[in-house]
């Protein structure tokens, strides 16, 4: 596996543009992104080692992200269903 240089985490923002201030929420968001980055890098490496085209794998990952349910309405419905509090 390739060594990756840690990236500076983004400033997480609420839908109104204000920064998320809860340190525990920021920590969870940063950990999630780090885990996703590692998983994607591993999937790309595996695919290339198996002879797949790297561009096609990256395109598939982009499509996966673009296909995720998003927006405040979808997330609010999910939060209500699972009884989570939104940021």
VMD Tcl script that builds the backbone (N, CA, C; Angstrom):
set m [mol new atoms 261]
animate dup $m
set s [atomselect $m all]
$s set {name element resname resid chain x y z} {
  {N N UNK 1 A 0.844 -1.170 0.000}
  {CA C UNK 1 A 0.000 0.000 0.000}
  {C C UNK 1 A 0.892 1.237 0.000}
  {N N UNK 2 A 0.495 2.244 -0.778}
  {CA C UNK 2 A 1.271 3.475 -0.868}
  {C C UNK 2 A 1.097 4.309 0.392}
  {N N UNK 3 A 2.198 4.955 0.805}
  {CA C UNK 3 A 2.115 5.872 1.946}
  {C C UNK 3 A 1.424 7.142 1.474}
  {N N UNK 4 A 0.436 7.591 2.228}
  {CA C UNK 4 A -0.300 8.794 1.853}
  {C C UNK 4 A 0.032 9.902 2.840}
  {N N UNK 5 A 0.211 11.084 2.297}
  {CA C UNK 5 A 0.474 12.243 3.125}
  {C C UNK 5 A -0.852 12.700 3.720}
  {N N UNK 6 A -0.928 12.856 5.041}
  {CA C UNK 6 A -2.178 13.309 5.647}
  {C C UNK 6 A -2.572 14.676 5.112}
  {N N UNK 7 A -3.840 14.830 4.830}
  {CA C UNK 7 A -4.355 16.103 4.321}
  {C C UNK 7 A -4.913 16.918 5.485}
  {N N UNK 8 A -4.892 18.215 5.300}
  {CA C UNK 8 A -5.506 19.088 6.285}
  {C C UNK 8 A -7.012 18.908 6.191}
  {N N UNK 9 A -7.664 18.580 7.290}
  {CA C UNK 9 A -9.114 18.371 7.227}
  {C C UNK 9 A -9.839 19.672 6.878}
  {N N UNK 10 A -10.992 19.543 6.224}
  {CA C UNK 10 A -11.746 20.753 5.874}
  {C C UNK 10 A -12.380 21.374 7.112}
  {N N UNK 11 A -12.799 22.603 6.961}
  {CA C UNK 11 A -13.641 23.220 7.971}
  {C C UNK 11 A -15.052 22.764 7.663}
  {N N UNK 12 A -15.604 21.916 8.512}
  {CA C UNK 12 A -16.943 21.377 8.272}
  {C C UNK 12 A -17.964 22.469 8.518}
  {N N UNK 13 A -18.915 22.586 7.606}
  {CA C UNK 13 A -19.909 23.651 7.682}
  {C C UNK 13 A -21.321 23.094 7.723}
  {N N UNK 14 A -22.172 23.820 8.397}
  {CA C UNK 14 A -23.590 23.507 8.433}
  {C C UNK 14 A -24.227 23.997 7.138}
  {N N UNK 15 A -25.467 23.637 6.912}
  {CA C UNK 15 A -26.141 24.036 5.672}
  {C C UNK 15 A -26.275 25.549 5.545}
  {N N UNK 16 A -26.217 26.282 6.657}
  {CA C UNK 16 A -26.294 27.749 6.605}
  {C C UNK 16 A -24.921 28.398 6.429}
  {N N UNK 17 A -23.876 27.568 6.290}
  {CA C UNK 17 A -22.533 28.088 6.062}
  {C C UNK 17 A -21.702 28.290 7.317}
  {N N UNK 18 A -22.326 28.217 8.462}
  {CA C UNK 18 A -21.596 28.390 9.716}
  {C C UNK 18 A -20.766 27.138 9.984}
  {N N UNK 19 A -19.565 27.309 10.556}
  {CA C UNK 19 A -18.750 26.133 10.860}
  {C C UNK 19 A -19.358 25.282 11.971}
  {N N UNK 20 A -19.177 23.978 11.854}
  {CA C UNK 20 A -19.582 23.063 12.919}
  {C C UNK 20 A -18.646 23.322 14.092}
  {N N UNK 21 A -19.214 23.507 15.275}
  {CA C UNK 21 A -18.382 23.868 16.424}
  {C C UNK 21 A -18.154 22.724 17.403}
  {N N UNK 22 A -18.953 21.682 17.335}
  {CA C UNK 22 A -18.824 20.569 18.269}
  {C C UNK 22 A -17.591 19.736 17.918}
  {N N UNK 23 A -16.638 19.696 18.825}
  {CA C UNK 23 A -15.376 18.995 18.558}
  {C C UNK 23 A -15.572 17.506 18.317}
  {N N UNK 24 A -16.526 16.898 19.005}
  {CA C UNK 24 A -16.783 15.463 18.811}
  {C C UNK 24 A -17.337 15.197 17.409}
  {N N UNK 25 A -18.219 16.061 16.924}
  {CA C UNK 25 A -18.756 15.918 15.567}
  {C C UNK 25 A -17.645 16.085 14.532}
  {N N UNK 26 A -16.788 17.068 14.736}
  {CA C UNK 26 A -15.667 17.310 13.822}
  {C C UNK 26 A -14.744 16.095 13.803}
  {N N UNK 27 A -14.477 15.545 14.969}
  {CA C UNK 27 A -13.617 14.363 15.069}
  {C C UNK 27 A -14.213 13.193 14.291}
  {N N UNK 28 A -15.514 12.949 14.445}
  {CA C UNK 28 A -16.180 11.852 13.742}
  {C C UNK 28 A -16.147 12.085 12.234}
  {N N UNK 29 A -16.447 13.295 11.801}
  {CA C UNK 29 A -16.413 13.614 10.364}
  {C C UNK 29 A -15.016 13.388 9.781}
  {N N UNK 30 A -13.997 13.854 10.483}
  {CA C UNK 30 A -12.620 13.681 10.012}
  {C C UNK 30 A -12.223 12.208 9.944}
  {N N UNK 31 A -12.625 11.442 10.961}
  {CA C UNK 31 A -12.328 10.005 10.963}
  {C C UNK 31 A -13.046 9.305 9.810}
  {N N UNK 32 A -14.300 9.667 9.573}
  {CA C UNK 32 A -15.050 9.067 8.471}
  {C C UNK 32 A -14.366 9.313 7.136}
  {N N UNK 33 A -13.951 10.547 6.903}
  {CA C UNK 33 A -13.290 10.887 5.639}
  {C C UNK 33 A -11.973 10.130 5.513}
  {N N UNK 34 A -11.224 10.020 6.580}
  {CA C UNK 34 A -9.958 9.291 6.552}
  {C C UNK 34 A -10.196 7.818 6.222}
  {N N UNK 35 A -11.215 7.218 6.823}
  {CA C UNK 35 A -11.529 5.823 6.556}
  {C C UNK 35 A -11.973 5.621 5.110}
  {N N UNK 36 A -12.791 6.535 4.589}
  {CA C UNK 36 A -13.247 6.444 3.204}
  {C C UNK 36 A -12.070 6.588 2.250}
  {N N UNK 37 A -11.168 7.508 2.532}
  {CA C UNK 37 A -9.988 7.699 1.682}
  {C C UNK 37 A -9.142 6.428 1.636}
  {N N UNK 38 A -8.938 5.818 2.791}
  {CA C UNK 38 A -8.159 4.582 2.857}
  {C C UNK 38 A -8.836 3.468 2.078}
  {N N UNK 39 A -10.143 3.318 2.261}
  {CA C UNK 39 A -10.896 2.280 1.560}
  {C C UNK 39 A -10.856 2.483 0.050}
  {N N UNK 40 A -11.030 3.713 -0.397}
  {CA C UNK 40 A -10.984 4.015 -1.836}
  {C C UNK 40 A -9.595 3.753 -2.411}
  {N N UNK 41 A -8.569 4.155 -1.680}
  {CA C UNK 41 A -7.194 3.927 -2.145}
  {C C UNK 41 A -6.913 2.431 -2.244}
  {N N UNK 42 A -7.383 1.658 -1.276}
  {CA C UNK 42 A -7.190 0.205 -1.311}
  {C C UNK 42 A -7.938 -0.417 -2.489}
  {N N UNK 43 A -9.161 0.041 -2.740}
  {CA C UNK 43 A -9.945 -0.479 -3.868}
  {C C UNK 43 A -9.263 -0.149 -5.191}
  {N N UNK 44 A -8.731 1.044 -5.309}
  {CA C UNK 44 A -8.022 1.440 -6.527}
  {C C UNK 44 A -6.780 0.586 -6.717}
  {N N UNK 45 A -6.012 0.427 -5.664}
  {CA C UNK 45 A -4.797 -0.380 -5.738}
  {C C UNK 45 A -5.124 -1.829 -6.106}
  {N N UNK 46 A -6.147 -2.405 -5.469}
  {CA C UNK 46 A -6.542 -3.776 -5.783}
  {C C UNK 46 A -6.945 -3.905 -7.244}
  {N N UNK 47 A -7.760 -2.971 -7.712}
  {CA C UNK 47 A -8.218 -3.024 -9.096}
  {C C UNK 47 A -7.077 -2.941 -10.087}
  {N N UNK 48 A -6.144 -2.040 -9.841}
  {CA C UNK 48 A -4.985 -1.894 -10.740}
  {C C UNK 48 A -4.138 -3.164 -10.711}
  {N N UNK 49 A -3.934 -3.728 -9.519}
  {CA C UNK 49 A -3.163 -4.970 -9.412}
  {C C UNK 49 A -3.840 -6.125 -10.141}
  {N N UNK 50 A -5.182 -6.056 -10.256}
  {CA C UNK 50 A -5.918 -7.104 -10.974}
  {C C UNK 50 A -6.053 -6.794 -12.461}
  {N N UNK 51 A -5.407 -5.715 -12.902}
  {CA C UNK 51 A -5.370 -5.397 -14.322}
  {C C UNK 51 A -6.443 -4.452 -14.813}
  {N N UNK 52 A -7.214 -3.862 -13.902}
  {CA C UNK 52 A -8.258 -2.920 -14.310}
  {C C UNK 52 A -7.651 -1.547 -14.591}
  {N N UNK 53 A -8.380 -0.775 -15.386}
  {CA C UNK 53 A -7.963 0.579 -15.718}
  {C C UNK 53 A -8.237 1.495 -14.519}
  {N N UNK 54 A -7.226 2.222 -14.061}
  {CA C UNK 54 A -7.355 3.091 -12.891}
  {C C UNK 54 A -8.419 4.164 -13.107}
  {N N UNK 55 A -8.486 4.713 -14.315}
  {CA C UNK 55 A -9.473 5.763 -14.604}
  {C C UNK 55 A -10.894 5.223 -14.444}
  {N N UNK 56 A -11.131 3.989 -14.896}
  {CA C UNK 56 A -12.456 3.401 -14.781}
  {C C UNK 56 A -12.838 3.200 -13.309}
  {N N UNK 57 A -11.887 2.773 -12.503}
  {CA C UNK 57 A -12.161 2.586 -11.077}
  {C C UNK 57 A -12.484 3.927 -10.429}
  {N N UNK 58 A -11.706 4.950 -10.742}
  {CA C UNK 58 A -11.965 6.279 -10.191}
  {C C UNK 58 A -13.331 6.793 -10.637}
  {N N UNK 59 A -13.668 6.565 -11.904}
  {CA C UNK 59 A -14.985 6.982 -12.404}
  {C C UNK 59 A -16.104 6.263 -11.647}
  {N N UNK 60 A -15.914 4.980 -11.379}
  {CA C UNK 60 A -16.922 4.210 -10.639}
  {C C UNK 60 A -17.076 4.759 -9.221}
  {N N UNK 61 A -15.962 5.138 -8.592}
  {CA C UNK 61 A -16.030 5.715 -7.248}
  {C C UNK 61 A -16.748 7.062 -7.272}
  {N N UNK 62 A -16.475 7.867 -8.302}
  {CA C UNK 62 A -17.173 9.154 -8.439}
  {C C UNK 62 A -18.674 8.931 -8.606}
  {N N UNK 63 A -19.054 7.973 -9.443}
  {CA C UNK 63 A -20.472 7.670 -9.651}
  {C C UNK 63 A -21.124 7.219 -8.347}
  {N N UNK 64 A -20.401 6.441 -7.578}
  {CA C UNK 64 A -20.912 5.982 -6.289}
  {C C UNK 64 A -21.235 7.162 -5.386}
  {N N UNK 65 A -20.311 8.103 -5.292}
  {CA C UNK 65 A -20.503 9.285 -4.445}
  {C C UNK 65 A -21.659 10.135 -4.972}
  {N N UNK 66 A -21.682 10.356 -6.277}
  {CA C UNK 66 A -22.741 11.175 -6.872}
  {C C UNK 66 A -24.116 10.539 -6.686}
  {N N UNK 67 A -24.179 9.223 -6.575}
  {CA C UNK 67 A -25.437 8.526 -6.433}
  {C C UNK 67 A -25.950 8.441 -5.004}
  {N N UNK 68 A -25.167 8.907 -4.047}
  {CA C UNK 68 A -25.606 8.867 -2.651}
  {C C UNK 68 A -26.765 9.824 -2.438}
  {N N UNK 69 A -27.689 9.428 -1.570}
  {CA C UNK 69 A -28.774 10.331 -1.201}
  {C C UNK 69 A -28.159 11.534 -0.515}
  {N N UNK 70 A -28.625 12.683 -0.839}
  {CA C UNK 70 A -28.029 13.875 -0.246}
  {C C UNK 70 A -29.047 14.976 -0.108}
  {N N UNK 71 A -28.563 16.095 0.312}
  {CA C UNK 71 A -29.429 17.240 0.507}
  {C C UNK 71 A -30.073 17.200 1.871}
  {N N UNK 72 A -30.491 18.333 2.320}
  {CA C UNK 72 A -31.024 18.435 3.674}
  {C C UNK 72 A -32.325 17.665 3.847}
  {N N UNK 73 A -33.174 17.602 2.822}
  {CA C UNK 73 A -34.444 16.883 2.955}
  {C C UNK 73 A -34.211 15.394 3.173}
  {N N UNK 74 A -33.340 14.800 2.342}
  {CA C UNK 74 A -33.065 13.366 2.468}
  {C C UNK 74 A -32.376 13.061 3.792}
  {N N UNK 75 A -31.435 13.888 4.190}
  {CA C UNK 75 A -30.712 13.657 5.440}
  {C C UNK 75 A -31.629 13.871 6.642}
  {N N UNK 76 A -32.524 14.862 6.547}
  {CA C UNK 76 A -33.450 15.094 7.652}
  {C C UNK 76 A -34.375 13.891 7.823}
  {N N UNK 77 A -34.882 13.368 6.710}
  {CA C UNK 77 A -35.754 12.190 6.775}
  {C C UNK 77 A -35.018 11.006 7.395}
  {N N UNK 78 A -33.761 10.832 7.010}
  {CA C UNK 78 A -32.956 9.740 7.575}
  {C C UNK 78 A -32.728 9.953 9.068}
  {N N UNK 79 A -32.426 11.185 9.442}
  {CA C UNK 79 A -32.184 11.488 10.856}
  {C C UNK 79 A -33.433 11.245 11.685}
  {N N UNK 80 A -34.574 11.663 11.169}
  {CA C UNK 80 A -35.826 11.458 11.895}
  {C C UNK 80 A -36.108 9.970 12.016}
  {N N UNK 81 A -35.928 9.244 10.927}
  {CA C UNK 81 A -36.174 7.800 10.938}
  {C C UNK 81 A -35.304 7.107 11.986}
  {N N UNK 82 A -34.053 7.526 12.077}
  {CA C UNK 82 A -33.114 6.879 12.999}
  {C C UNK 82 A -32.972 7.617 14.325}
  {N N UNK 83 A -33.771 8.660 14.501}
  {CA C UNK 83 A -33.777 9.451 15.745}
  {C C UNK 83 A -32.426 10.076 16.059}
  {N N UNK 84 A -31.745 10.573 15.015}
  {CA C UNK 84 A -30.478 11.280 15.198}
  {C C UNK 84 A -30.762 12.769 15.202}
  {N N UNK 85 A -29.874 13.498 15.817}
  {CA C UNK 85 A -29.957 14.955 15.774}
  {C C UNK 85 A -29.056 15.459 14.677}
  {N N UNK 86 A -29.569 16.365 13.857}
  {CA C UNK 86 A -28.763 16.941 12.788}
  {C C UNK 86 A -27.779 17.940 13.363}
  {N N UNK 87 A -26.688 18.161 12.626}
  {CA C UNK 87 A -25.674 19.126 13.055}
  {C C UNK 87 A -26.274 20.500 13.180}
}
mol reanalyze $m
mol bondsrecalc $m
mol representation Tube
mol addrep $m
